[in-house]
């Protein structure tokens, strides 16, 4: 696939971009952990780092767009590749926005929900992390993409189940909470869960792209 001029630069940019996304979702996970633990300064550091990573990723995305279009690279796949890059960029953007909501709204999360929130964050982030091997395989061994994506769907499904369980617990068992607090907890549960949903959308697109390449 990459047997033309500027191929090495394109691959390097894509790898660097994926690295930024990978780092960003890990920082999101660390940020939620620090918020739940009350480590305010570390949480603020996570916010700053994530914002910087998101800006770097946007710059890389624009460079990739420029190379793909101005150098006429991969005309038959160019549109799909850019949609995939946009989906991945959206994951990083969601991670930044959602972590900022913790800072802006300062949700009260009862201690008895901390373990569930930690696990939900782990599952959502794992779904995003599991995308990266599949994306890299697309550019090198597209026939291996489907095999590498099954973990994305596994983690996304488990995140959905746990998010439903958390919301059920909040509304049906935690009678000491105000209704406004319950709504707030549902809202932030959704914030965390949306990362795994975004990973699933990117995996769906990647699966179609890989199928086109192997037919």
C-alpha positions as CSV (number, residue, x, y, z in Angstrom):
1,X,0.0,0.0,0.0
2,X,2.7,2.4,1.0
3,X,5.1,2.1,-2.0
4,X,5.1,5.7,-3.1
5,X,6.8,8.9,-2.3
6,X,6.2,10.4,1.1
7,X,5.0,6.9,2.4
8,X,7.5,6.9,5.3
9,X,6.4,10.3,6.4
10,X,2.8,9.3,6.3
11,X,3.4,6.2,8.3
12,X,5.4,8.2,10.9
13,X,2.7,10.8,11.2
14,X,0.0,8.1,11.7
15,X,2.1,6.3,14.3
16,X,2.7,9.6,16.1
17,X,-1.0,10.5,16.0
18,X,-2.0,7.1,17.4
19,X,0.6,7.6,20.1
20,X,-1.1,10.9,21.1
21,X,-4.5,9.2,21.2
22,X,-3.2,6.3,23.2
23,X,-1.5,8.6,25.7
24,X,-4.6,10.8,26.0
25,X,-6.9,8.0,27.0
26,X,-4.5,6.8,29.6
27,X,-4.3,10.3,31.0
28,X,-8.1,10.4,31.1
29,X,-8.0,7.2,33.2
30,X,-5.4,8.7,35.5
31,X,-7.4,11.9,35.8
32,X,-10.6,10.1,36.9
33,X,-8.5,8.1,39.4
34,X,-7.0,11.3,40.8
35,X,-10.4,13.0,41.0
36,X,-11.9,10.1,42.9
37,X,-8.9,10.0,45.2
38,X,-9.1,13.7,45.9
39,X,-5.6,14.4,44.4
40,X,-6.5,17.8,43.1
41,X,-3.1,19.0,41.9
42,X,-2.5,15.7,40.0
43,X,-6.0,15.9,38.5
44,X,-5.3,19.5,37.2
45,X,-1.9,18.3,35.8
46,X,-3.8,15.5,34.0
47,X,-6.2,18.2,32.5
48,X,-3.3,20.2,31.3
49,X,-1.5,17.2,29.8
50,X,-4.6,16.0,28.1
51,X,-5.3,19.4,26.6
52,X,-1.8,19.6,25.2
53,X,-2.1,16.1,23.7
54,X,-5.4,17.0,22.1
55,X,-3.8,20.1,20.5
56,X,-0.9,18.1,19.2
57,X,-3.2,15.4,17.7
58,X,-5.2,18.1,15.9
59,X,-2.0,19.5,14.4
60,X,-0.9,16.0,13.3
61,X,-4.4,15.3,11.8
62,X,-4.1,18.5,9.7
63,X,-0.6,17.5,8.5
64,X,-2.0,14.1,7.5
65,X,-4.9,15.7,5.6
66,X,-2.4,17.9,3.7
67,X,-0.2,15.0,2.7
68,X,-3.1,12.7,1.7
69,X,-4.7,15.4,-0.5
70,X,-1.8,17.5,-1.9
71,X,0.4,14.5,-2.7
72,X,-2.5,12.5,-4.1
73,X,-1.8,9.5,-1.9
74,X,-4.2,6.6,-1.8
75,X,-7.0,8.2,-3.7
76,X,-9.2,5.1,-3.5
77,X,-8.8,4.9,0.4
78,X,-8.2,8.5,1.2
79,X,-11.7,9.4,2.3
80,X,-12.0,6.3,4.6
81,X,-8.6,7.0,6.1
82,X,-9.6,10.5,7.0
83,X,-12.9,9.4,8.5
84,X,-11.0,6.9,10.6
85,X,-8.5,9.6,11.7
86,X,-11.5,11.9,12.6
87,X,-13.1,9.1,14.7
88,X,-9.9,8.6,16.6
89,X,-9.4,12.3,17.1
90,X,-13.0,12.4,18.4
91,X,-12.1,9.9,21.1
92,X,-9.3,12.1,22.3
93,X,-11.6,15.2,22.1
94,X,-14.2,13.3,24.2
95,X,-11.6,12.3,26.8
96,X,-10.6,16.0,27.2
97,X,-14.1,17.4,27.3
98,X,-15.3,14.7,29.7
99,X,-12.4,15.2,32.1
100,X,-13.0,18.9,32.0
101,X,-16.6,18.4,33.1
102,X,-15.3,16.8,36.3
103,X,-13.4,20.1,36.9
104,X,-16.3,22.4,36.0
105,X,-19.2,20.6,37.7
106,X,-17.3,18.9,40.6
107,X,-19.7,15.9,40.9
108,X,-20.2,14.3,44.3
109,X,-19.4,10.6,43.8
110,X,-20.1,8.5,47.0
111,X,-17.3,6.3,48.2
112,X,-19.4,3.2,47.7
113,X,-19.4,4.0,43.9
114,X,-15.7,4.6,43.6
115,X,-14.8,1.0,42.7
116,X,-17.5,0.8,40.0
117,X,-16.4,4.1,38.5
118,X,-12.8,2.9,38.5
119,X,-13.9,-0.2,36.7
120,X,-16.1,1.6,34.2
121,X,-13.2,3.9,33.4
122,X,-10.9,0.9,33.0
123,X,-13.4,-0.8,30.6
124,X,-14.0,2.3,28.4
125,X,-10.3,3.1,28.2
126,X,-9.5,-0.5,27.4
127,X,-12.0,-0.4,24.5
128,X,-10.1,2.6,23.1
129,X,-6.7,1.0,23.7
130,X,-7.8,-2.1,21.9
131,X,-8.4,-0.1,18.7
132,X,-4.7,0.7,18.2
133,X,-3.4,-2.7,17.1
134,X,-6.3,-2.9,14.6
135,X,-5.5,0.5,13.1
136,X,-1.8,-0.3,12.8
137,X,-2.7,-3.6,11.2
138,X,-4.8,-1.9,8.6
139,X,-1.8,-0.3,7.1
140,X,0.4,-3.4,7.2
141,X,-1.7,-6.6,7.5
142,X,-5.3,-5.7,6.7
143,X,-6.3,-9.4,6.9
144,X,-5.5,-9.3,10.6
145,X,-7.7,-6.3,11.5
146,X,-10.9,-8.3,12.4
147,X,-9.0,-10.5,14.8
148,X,-7.5,-7.6,16.5
149,X,-10.8,-5.7,17.0
150,X,-12.8,-8.3,19.0
151,X,-11.5,-6.9,22.3
152,X,-13.0,-3.5,21.4
153,X,-16.4,-5.0,21.3
154,X,-15.9,-7.1,24.4
155,X,-14.8,-4.1,26.5
156,X,-17.6,-1.9,25.0
157,X,-20.3,-4.5,25.9
158,X,-18.9,-4.8,29.4
159,X,-18.8,-1.0,29.9
160,X,-22.5,-0.8,28.8
161,X,-23.5,-3.5,31.3
162,X,-21.6,-1.9,34.2
163,X,-22.9,1.6,33.3
164,X,-26.5,0.2,33.5
165,X,-25.6,-1.4,36.8
166,X,-24.3,1.8,38.2
167,X,-27.4,3.8,37.2
168,X,-29.7,1.1,38.6
169,X,-27.8,1.2,41.9
170,X,-27.9,4.9,42.1
171,X,-31.7,5.2,41.4
172,X,-32.9,2.1,43.2
173,X,-30.6,1.5,46.1
174,X,-29.0,4.8,47.1
175,X,-32.0,6.3,48.8
176,X,-30.0,8.8,50.8
177,X,-29.1,10.8,47.7
178,X,-31.0,13.7,46.4
179,X,-32.7,13.3,43.0
180,X,-30.4,16.0,41.6
181,X,-27.3,14.1,42.8
182,X,-28.7,10.9,41.2
183,X,-29.1,12.8,37.9
184,X,-25.6,14.1,38.2
185,X,-24.2,10.6,38.8
186,X,-26.0,9.3,35.8
187,X,-24.7,12.1,33.7
188,X,-21.0,11.4,34.6
189,X,-21.5,7.7,34.2
190,X,-22.6,8.5,30.7
191,X,-19.5,10.7,30.2
192,X,-17.2,7.8,30.9
193,X,-19.2,5.3,29.0
194,X,-19.2,7.4,25.8
195,X,-15.5,6.7,25.2
196,X,-16.2,3.0,24.7
197,X,-19.1,3.9,22.4
198,X,-16.7,6.0,20.3
199,X,-14.3,3.2,20.2
200,X,-17.0,0.8,18.9
201,X,-17.9,3.3,16.1
202,X,-14.2,3.5,15.0
203,X,-14.0,-0.3,15.1
204,X,-17.0,-0.6,12.9
205,X,-15.5,1.8,10.3
206,X,-12.1,0.1,10.5
207,X,-13.7,-3.3,9.9
208,X,-15.4,-2.0,6.7
209,X,-12.2,-0.4,5.6
210,X,-10.2,-3.6,6.1
211,X,-12.9,-5.6,4.2
212,X,-12.5,-3.3,1.2
213,X,-8.8,-3.8,1.2
214,X,-9.0,-7.6,1.3
215,X,-11.7,-8.2,-1.2
